[in-house]
Amino acid sequence: MGVRVQTQAGRITNPNNYRVRNPPYGFRIQDGHLIINKSEIRICRLVAELIERQGFSKIAVARELGARGCKNRIGSTKWDHGTVLNIFERWKNKL
């Protein structure tokens, strides 16, 4: 079950008409739909777990992801706290 991605004019952040080239972390684009990316969703769950339940800061989570060898989209184990914050804001209370 996915969200239809259209390239026509429309609101960029509307999930029913998502037109941004790079999907949000935790999703991938397949056949014009946003689909959950299973490998990325594991990292999203870990981020939510570390911040919500264990009280880690965003910087501490970024370091922990690197220490655990979790790779970001470009294949690096270096994480930015801003990326961690974006992941957390999108996925908190949803996983």
VENDA-V907372 format. One record per backbone hydrogen bond with DSSP energy under -1.0 kcal/mol. NH is the residue of the N-H (numbers start at 1). CO is the residue of the C=O. If there is no record, write none. Layout:
nh,co
NH,CO
NH,CO
//
This chain:
nh,co
5,32
17,14
27,24
28,35
30,33
33,30
34,3
35,28
37,26
41,37
42,38
44,40
45,41
46,42
47,43
48,44
49,45
50,46
51,47
52,48
53,49
54,49
56,50
61,57
62,58
63,59
64,60
65,61
66,62
67,63
68,64
69,66
70,65
72,76
75,72
84,80
85,81
86,82
87,83
88,84
89,85
90,86
91,87
92,88
94,91
//
